[in-house]
Amino acid sequence: LQREHQLLAEALLEYETLSAEEVKQVIAGKKIKRPNPAEVRRSTDSLHHNPLVRIHIFEEGRK
């Protein structure tokens, strides 16, 4: 029982929240198959890297 609590504590520190299915996986000694929040934040940081978008609209015949 103490080992299961330790595994759950470690998983909660890494993922912050767990679904019921993920709790069962952790208690069974299995790895959770989803990216940890730090990896997700790193991958989405690049989306906010350059928020400025320039759009140029040209009418036909004008430059």
N, C-alpha and C positions, 0 to 999 in steps of 0.2 A: 504493500500500500504506500509506503514512503517513497519507493522508486517511482510509482505512478504520479504521485504529487510533484516530485522533482521534474519529471518529464513534462507535466502540464505547466508547471511554472516556467520552465525554459521556453516552451512553445508560446506561452502568453507573452513573455518578454520579447520574443522575436516577432510575433504576428499581432499582438495586442488583443485580438478577438479570435475566437474559434467557433466554428459551427459544431453541432452535435456530432456530425460524422467525423470531423477533424479531431474532436476529443476522443472518440472511439479509436481512431487511428493512432493517436499519440499513446494512449494507454496500452494499445497492442504492440507498441514499440516500433510502429511504422513511421516513415517520414511523411510530412504534409507536402503535397505537390502543388505549390503555388509560390509565386515570387514573394520574397519578403518585402515589407513596405519601403525599406531603403532602396531596393533595386527599382521599384516602381517609381519612386520619387526621382531617382536619377534619370530614368528613361523619359519622364515627362518634363524634366527641367529644360530639355532642349526645345520643347514646344514653346516655351516662354522666353527663349533666348533673344529673339528679335521680334518684338511685337509690332513694329512699324511696317506697314505695307503701303507701297505707293502704287496707285492705279492711274494710268494715263489713258484718257479717252480722246480719241481723234474722230472728228467728223469727216465724212467722205469729202475729199477735195481740199481739206485743210490739214496743215501739219503743225 
